[in-house]
Amino acid sequence: PLALGTISMRFAETERMYWNAPLNIVSYSNVRETAFRPWGEAFQPRRYCTAKVVLSDNKIHQIDYSIIEDSSFQGYTWGVEWCVNGLDRNLAYAPGCKMARP
C-alpha cells in the first residue's frame, strides 16, 4: 500500500509539473505481483507488479511498476518505478510500457 501511495503522489506531481495535466490516480484494482528477482539472487531485489488504475478523467489504464531495494550502503529504503500505459509521454518505458516489466 505504501508503494501505491507513493506512485499516486508522484504521478500527480509529474502530470502537473511536466505535462500541465490535472490527472490523478483515483483507484487501483487487480493488483498482482508478476515477478520477484527475475534475474536471480545476485541482482538487486526487485518486485514487479501490475494493476488497473482509474484516473481522474474516469479512464482505465494498466500500470506496471517495480519496487526496488535501495542500493545505498545500509539498504534500509526502497524505491519505486512505474509506467501508466498510454501516458508514457517521454517514452521512458517504450514501447507501451514494456520496459517497465520484467
Buried (B, 14 or more C-beta within 10 A) or exposed (E): EEBBEBBBEBBBEBBEEEEEBEBBBEEBEEBEEBBEBEEEEEEEBBBBBBBBBBBEEEEEBBBBBBBBBEEEEEEEEBBBBBBBBEBBEEEEBEEBBEBBBE
